[in-house]
Amino acid sequence: MSAASEHENFASVEDIYQHLLSRAPEDRMAPRLDAVQLAVEALGDPHRSAPVVHVTGTNGKTSTARLVESLLLAHDLRVGRYTSPHLERVTERISIDGEPVSDETFVRIYGEIAPYLDLVDRHLEADGAPRLTYFETLTVLAFAVFADEPVDVMVLEVGIGGSWDATNVADAAVSVVTPIDLDHTGMLGETVEEIAGEKSGIVKPGGFLVSAAQQPGAAQVLLERATELSVPFRFEGVEFGVEQRTTAVGGQVITLQGLAARYEDLMLPLFGAHQAQNAAVAVAAVEALLGGGEKPLNQELVAAGLGAASSPGRLELVRTAPPVLLDAAHNPHGLLASASALREAFTFTTLNLVVGVLQDKDSEAMFRVLADEYREFDVTLWCTRSQSPRAMDPEELAEIAVDMGFDEDTVRVAPRLEDACSAAVQDAVDRHASDGAVLVTGSITVVGEARALLEL
């Protein structure tokens, strides 16, 4: 199918989104960078219009990107942030100064670049290659928006992997790697070392590597990449990290050892040890960007930046009576982190779980984690699904849940997410008004749709 956007009417964000969805998803593509390279060259290299902080890893990428953005905004810099996937609207992926790009700008810039994208599509098809994918096209759009604004810094989250990700046409001033674990093994490799090899591709000559604490094999791969390119490297637990943290209303108070200074008693309005870790990585990344890791940041600006941070859908408390939490954990590592944070930050003993999982995820390992981690709670589980075509059947999820340790009497099936959320909330109200809560988790699509249902 040939692209012909000059004959299409891109009058709204929804028009563009539907057109983007007609393109191939990134997980069905052979690795390539040449297509995005062609597109950005045709547009005058917008990916080089500002310094880049590039974020990869398995878990914590979006939260870390948002924390970096918040710290940079506190330093009065104009920031463009590109993250994925979105929770509710595609415009969330391209943010200017912490807010989704306006519909007007999204539509205007897409209209301006569409003819160039058509030329690239035709060139690719003439060579027997697929058109620009959904993610490649969005990435090019993000670069074009950031160049048009213009922004002082771009914070880019990798989609999948690193080396062959569409965002990797940009050369990072600072490459950030959050904890690496097994995920997308079909595309990235079967071991943490292989996956680290893919993710290390965002480290570029002239850059600076900032990494969270890693499993030894992954750390060695990153270290070798940085050494090969003569790039400075700093690892959490060696040069920087979390020194202290205590729970507080609405989050936690943390003290961080940065690359160039110690930052004390910082309010972080996010729950869990993993978010404190993300904050430490973000501070180190900003130190690396603004002073080569050798100049302390202003303590008040660090406090302001972290204090203003948010991460929607990441153990987000969206209602209080009863407590309703949304957490976009979609692999075992993420579920472990959120369970630890939930137990630390909240005191309820009854928990209604609403869970939907996508087909390409390790659902057995995910339900094993849920069964083990929430064993001390009085748990009822609703197996459901989002509207994603990749969502697993709720009946199949229920069978897996029982096989992985859930009591059959506590497992419910709700084919519609709306019904699952309503039933779980109403049950918490009816049975345990003062000591029950609801957690919606298992997939970003489930959390995004639940967020919309709850009218946030």
N, C-alpha and C positions, 0 to 999 in steps of 0.2 A: 504494500500500500504506500503510495507516494504522498509525501506531505505537501499540502497546498494551502498554507495558512493565509495567503493573500486573498483566498476566496472564502475564508471563514470570518465570522463576526465575533471577535473577542471583546465583548462589551462589558463583561463582568468577571470577577474572580472565578465564579462557578463555571463560566464558559471555558476559561483557561484550564481550570482544574480537570474538567471532563476531557479536554483535549490532551492534557498531560497523561491522564489515565489510559488513553488509547495507545500510548507508547509502551515499549517493553519495560517491565520492572527490572531493577538492577540485578536481582538474584537469578535472572535467566540469561545473563550475558557472559560471554567470554571476557576475561580481563583485558582492558584497553584504556589508554589515555589519549590516543591520537584524535579521537572524535571531539573530546572537550577542548583539546589543544587547537584544533581547527576552528572551533566556534569562538574561543576567546581571542584568537589571532584576528579573526574576521571583525571582531568588535573593538580592536585596538588595545588588547591586553588589559581589560579591567581588573583582572586578578592580581595585577601588579600596582594597583592604585593606592595601596596602603600596606603597612607591615601586617604580617599574619601571625596569630597564635593559633596553632593547629592542634586539635585534640583528638586522640584516638584511645583505644582501650576496649575492654569488654563491658564493664559496668561503670556508671558514674560519669560518662562523657557529657551528657546534657547538663547535669548539675554543675560539673566543673566548668563547663563553658559559660554557664550563667553566672557563676561566682567570679570568674575572670572578668566578664563583662561588667558586673556590679562594681568590682574594684577599680576598673578603668574609668567607669562613669564617675566614681567618687573623685578621681583625679582630673575631672573636667575634660575628659577626652570624648570625642564622638565615636561611638562604637557600632559596627555592623556585626551582628551575630547570625550565623547560619547553623541551624540544628535540625535534627530529624529523629524520628518522624514527628508529625504534629499530633496534638491531642484532639482538637476539634476543627480547626480551619487551617488550610494550607499556608495562609499568610503568616502563621506563627513561626514558620521555619526561617523566615527572613525578618530579622528584627533590627530596628534602628533605635539606639539609645534605650534599649530595654522593652520596647513596644513593637508588636507586629507591624510590619510595613503597612501603610494605608492601602485600602483597596484601590484608590485612585492611582497611586504610584505603581502598585503591582500591575494594574491593567495597562497603564501608560508605557511603562518600560517593556513589558512583554510585547506590546504592539510595535514598539520601536525595534526590538531585536528579532521579531518573528521572520522578517524577510531574510535576514542573515542565517537564521536557523534553517530556513528552507533550503538555502544554497548549500549549507553543510549536509543536510539530509540527502540532497540530490547527489552530491559528491560521494557520500558514503555508499549510496545505493548503486551508483555507477561502478564502484569498486567491488560490488557484491557484499558490502557490509551492512549491518542493520542501521536504521536511523538512530539519532540520538535517543537515549532512553529517557524515561520519566525523571530519574534522579540526575542524569547528566544535564538535562534541559533546565531543571530547577536550579542546579548549581551555577550554570551560566547566567541564569536570571539573577541569582543572588549577587554574583560579581558585578553585573551591570547596574543593579540597584545601588550597591555600595559605592561604585565609581560615580554614579549620578548624584549622590547625596551632597558632597562626598564625605566619607568617614575617615577618622584618624587611624583606626585599628580595625582589622577584620578578625573575628574569632570564629574559626571554622571547625565544626564537628564532622569527623569522618563518617560516612554512611556505613560502609562495611570494609573492614580490613585497614588498608593504608596505601600500600604501594600502587594499587590499581584503582583506588577510589577516585571518583571524579574531582573531588576537592584537591587532589594531590598535584594538579597542574600548578598550584601555588607553591612557592618556596617559603617555608615558615621561618620567621625570625626566632620563634620559640616553638618547639615541638613538645607536646604534653602527652604523656602516656598514663592513663588511669590503670587500675589493676587488670591484668590479662588473665582470662580463664577460657575454658572451652565453650565456644559458641560459634555458630555458622561453620561447623567443622567440615561440611561438604564443600565449602568454598575456600576456607582459610587454612585447613590442615587439621590433623587428628591430635596433635600435641600442642602444649603451650609454647614449646620452642618454635614449631612451624608457624603458629599464629603470631608469635612475637616477631618472627621474620617478616611476615606481611606488614605488620603494624609499624615496624622499624623503618619502613620505606618513607615515612613522612619526615624523618630526620634528614636535613639537607646541609650541604656545605655552607659554612658561614652562619649556621643556626646555633641553637642552644637546646639541649635535651633536659627536660624536667620530668622525672618519672615517680609515680607512686611506688611504694614497696611492692616488689614482685616476687613470684616464685623464682628460685635460683636459676632454673633453665631460661626463663624469660628474661631475667635481669642480665644474664650473660650475653644473650643475643643482642639486647639493646646496647649494652656496654661495647660490644665488638663493633656494632654499626657506628656508634659515636666516635670510637677510637680510630676506625678506618677513615672517617671523614675529618678527623681532627676537630671535632665539635665538643665544646664544654658539656659536661653532664653532671647532673645532681640528682641523687636518689633519696626519697623519703626514708627515714630511718638511719641515714648516714649523715647527710648535710642539713637536712631539715625534717620537721615533723610536728606532731601534736604532743605538747608537753603535759598539758592538763586539760581535763574537761569535766564539767559537772552539769547535770540536767537542770533545766530552768523552765519556767512557764513559757510555753511556746517554742522551745528549742533547747539550747545549751549555751553555756559560757565556756570558752576555750582559750588556752594560751598556746601560741605557736612559736616554734623556733624557725625563723625564716632563713634565707640564704645569707642575709646581711644584718639581721637584727632579731630580737625577741619581741613578740607582740602579745601583750598581756590582756586578760579579762575581756575578751571580745564576745559580744552577744551574736550568736548564730541562730537565726530563726528556722532551723531545720533539725530534724531528729536523727540521732544515731551516730555511732562511731564512724561509719563510712562517710557521713557528710562532713564531720570534722576533718577526716583525711582528705576529702575533696577540697575543703577550704585551705588546708596546708599546701596542697599541690597548686591551687590557684594563686595563693600569695607568692609562692616561689616562682611561678610562671610570670607574674607581674613584676617581681623583683628582677628577673632575668631580662624582661623586655625593656623596662625603664632605666635599669642601671647596670646591666650586665651581671646581675647577681651580687654586686659589690656595694651598692648604695642602699641604705635603709629606706624603707618607705615611711611616710608620715604616719605616725600611730593613729591620729584622729581620722585620717582618710581610710586607713585599713578598717578601723572600727565602723566607720560610716558605710563603707562598701559592703562588708560582710553583714552588717546589721540590716541593710536594705535588700539583701538577697532573697530570692524566692525560687522554688523549683516545683511548679505545678505537677501534680500527679505522682510526686515522689514522697510517699508517706504523708500525704497532704490531708489535714483535718478539715473536712468540708462541712460537717455538721457536728453539733455538740450534744444534742438531746434526742436520741442517743448519739454517741460519737460515731461518725462515719469517716473512715479513712480510705483514701485511694492511693494505691501504690503500683507503679508500672513495672515492677520486677517481672521479668519474662524468661529467667533462667535460674538454675539452682543457686548460683552465687548471689544473685540479686535478692532472691527470696530469703536466703540466710541472713543477709545484711538487714533487710527490713524487719525480719522477725526479732532479731536482737534489739533493734532500735525500738520496736513496739513494746517489747517486754520492759525495756529500760524506762521508757517515757510515760507509760500508762499503767494504771493499776487495776483495770477491770479483769474479771475472771471468766466471763462468758464472751465468746467470739463467734459471730456469724460470718463465715467466709463465702464470698461470691467470686467464683473463679472461672475464667475462660482462657483457653490456650490455643495458640496457632499450631498448624500441622507440622511446621518445620522445627518445633521445639522439643526438648527432651521431657515430655510430659510425665513419664514415669519417675524420673529423678526429681522433677518439680513437686509432684504429689508426695513423694517420700520425704522431702524437706518439710513440706507443709504439715504432714502427719507427725513427724518427729518434733518439729519446733513448737507446735501448738498443742502438744500432748497434755500439757498442764492446764489448758483451758477447757471449759465446757463448750465444745465446738459443734456447730451445725454447718454443713457445707452445701452450698447451692452450686451445682455445675451448670454453666450456661455458655453462651457464645456471643461474640460481637457480630456485626453484619459483614465482617470481612469474609471474602470467599475462601480464605485460608484457615478459617476458624474450625477447630475440631468439633465433632458432634458431641453434645452434652451427655448423651447416653453412654458414649464410649469413654468420656472423661470420668463419669461416675463409676464405671467398671474398673478403670485404672486406679481411681482413688481408693476403692475398697481393697484392691490387690496390694496397694502400697501402704495400707495400715489404717485407713479410716473405717470406723464402725459403720456397717451397712445401714443401721437404723438412723444414723445422723446425716446421711447423704440424700440430697434432693436433686431433682432434674428440672430445670426451667429453660426451655428452648429460647425464650425471649429474655434478654437482659433486663428489660424494664420490669418484667414480672419477678425476676430473681432479686433485683434491688428492692422492690416494693415489699416482697415477702420477708426478706432478711431484715429490713428496717422495722417493719411492723412487728415481727417476732421479737426483736430486741426491745421494742417498746412494751409489748404485751407481757413478756416473761421476765425481763430483767431491767426494769426501768432505770435502776440506779447503778447497775453493774454489768451492763452488756454493751457490745460495740459491734460495728460492721466493718469488715475490710474487703474491699474490692481489688482483686489483683490477678496476675497471671499473664496479662497481655496489655500492651500499650493501647490497642484498639478497644479493648473492654473498658479500660480506665477512661479513655477519651470519651467514649459514648456514655459512660456512667456520669462523667462530669457534666455533659450536656443535659442528661436526664435530670440531674439535681439542680439544673439552672444556675450554674455558677457564672 
